[in-house]
């Protein structure tokens, strides 16, 4: 049985004080029905981790080198020092605006896992690729590019978020059928690379305009183990409604 995993992704939102207000507003509401968490800006990591008892706190990125001349970047030892246990990698906005590649994500996932930080690895096709019927080949290529060369036991622990780029922040969510189909492809590619046992353990999320009123439909799908949620994770009431929807 895979435990559901629901993470908010705040992106470049919330100051330290706002993050604290959110964590204090949500933490006591968290249940054991799923791993519930939020991916916060670097500046809010320390405060959020210290304030959270139940909510998991993730970083939104990390560099694959331990240190060096990489202005503006943050390394795994820096995350570890703050007791960070989760990191989102390869979000489509990182790929689109900061030119992140599958190879970068693979290196980031490797160093994170070595340090005991669990990656949430994001994949998903663009609208152009979706309309050209390329979804399956794009997802398979991203999954293998991001995970090849990693240890199977490690891969079993991580999370893969399938987020079609055309559904992110657009209010245009994928149908549960499309989401299920793509999440099944993600799992099948993990099976090709690492075998049945790892494929059955790895948790796959759907992301893209998930809200309190559509999350149950996604969660009822066989290969969808959770959600990565942007907009609807920013408000305390909306995140609490999401927690309440997971029974
Ligand atoms: P959204 O974002 O829920 O606002 O569509 C999802 C994401 O980018 O992870």
Boltz pocket constraint, residues with backbone or C-beta under 6 A from the ligand:
constraints:
  - pocket:
      binder: B
      contacts: [[A, 9], [A, 163], [A, 167], [A, 168], [A, 169], [A, 170], [A, 171], [A, 207], [A, 208], [A, 209], [A, 210], [A, 228], [A, 229], [A, 230], [A, 231], [A, 232]]
      max_distance: 6.0
